[in-house]
């Protein structure tokens, strides 16, 4: 593969699904730290759904990166939208653990049959974040399925 064959620019992961629940029920699943830990399979440390709140997740370290994902809540519209910065990695790493500076946005929209949940994880810089983009693309699909299961259980 030559360099001119490598796709460059920024990319976003988008996953959406319609849940048979009111936005308030899904919002609780999205914003309660114990439930977040279950659907993301990482415990948020210090999370509160308040603009400016900083919190972290811990994942597997790699190279010069300690595995800490640093987040900051940038938007909260209760029962409608939650967005936060998602930063991790290290500039000295290639592949897994490369420098990552992205945004996760979770949007709820009422529908006739319930609520549409749309997850957008944006800002992946290619080719630098190719590994993260590829891994998280499938990962967010699983996350949305777990959000559904957890919301079903919590009703």
N, C-alpha and C positions, 0 to 999 in steps of 0.2 A: 504494500500500500504506500502510495506517495503522500507527501504532506498536503498537496492540493486536493486529495481525495478525502481528507479528514474534515468533517463538518465543524464549522466554527460558529460562534455566536452564543446567545443565551437560549436556554430551553426551559420549559415548564412541564411538570407532571400534573395532569388533570384527571381526577376520578370523581364521578358523581353517581348518586343512587337515590331512589325515592324510598323513604321509610314510611311505614304505616303509623307514624307517631306525630304528636304535636311538636312544634319547635322547642317548647319548654323542656320536654323530656329528653330530646337529643342534646340540647344545650347543657343539661345537667351532666350527661355522659361526657361531653366535650370539655367541661370546665372543672370537674371534680378531680383533684389530684390522684386519689386512689383509683378512680375509673380510668383516667388518662394513662396511668401506669399499666393497666390491663390491656388497653387497646393499642398502645404504642410499644409495649413490652420494654419500656424504660420508665423509671420513676422520675417525675419532675420534682426537682428540689427548689422550693421557694416559689412555686407558681401561684399566682393570683390573677384573675381576669381583670386587671387594672392597667390602663395605659401607662407605660413607663416601667412596669414591674419587670425585673430581670430574674431569670431562673435558669437552671441547667438540667441537662440530661447527661447520663454517663453511659458510654458505649465502649467497645473494644479499642484500646490504644493502638497506634500504628506509628512506627518510626519516631519522628520528633513530636508527634501529636499525642497528648495524654488521654484522648478519647472523650474529652468534655465538649458537649455541644452547649454553646452559650446562646441564650434566647432573651429577647426583649419584646414584651407585648406592645404592639404599635396601633392596634385598633380593637375596640370593644363596642359592639352594639348588641346589647343583650337579646338573646333569642334570634339574632340575625347574622352577626359576623364577628369572628375572632381572628386576628392576624398577629403573627409574631415573627421577628427576625430569627433565623436559625444559622448560627455561625459555628464553624468547627474547622478541624484540619490544621495543617501547618504548611507554610510556603515551601519548606524543604522536602515535602513528600510528593511523590507521584502516585497515581492510582488511588487506592484506598487511603484515606487520611490526607488527601490534598486539600489545600485551602478552599473553604466553602463559605459563601456569604449569600444566603438565600432568604426567602420569605415564605412562610406557610400561612395560607388563608383558608378558613373554614366558613362557608356561607350556608345559611339555612333559608329556604324559601318555601312557604306554604304552597301545597298543591291540593287538588280535589281529593286525592287519595292519601294525603299525609304531608310529608315534608321532603323536599329535595335537599340533600347534603352534597355540596360541591367542595372538594378539597383541591386546592391549587398550591403546589410547591414550586415556586418560580425562582429564576436567577441562576440556574446552573450554567456555568461558563464552560463551553466546549472548545477544545478537547480536554482542558484541565480537569473538569468535573465529570468526565465520561463514566468513570467507575461508579461514582455516587449516583449519577443520574440513572444508570442502568439498574443498579441494586435497588434504589428507592422507587423506581417505576413500578416494579412488581410488589414492593413492600407496601406502598400506599393502597393498592388494591386489597391486600390482606387486612390492612388497618381499617378500611371502611367496612369490610365484612365483620370484623371484631366489634366495631362501634355498633353495628346493627344487633349483634348477639347480646352485647352488654346492655343496650337500651331495652331490648326485649326482656331480659332478665330483671331489670330494675323497675319495671312497671308494676 
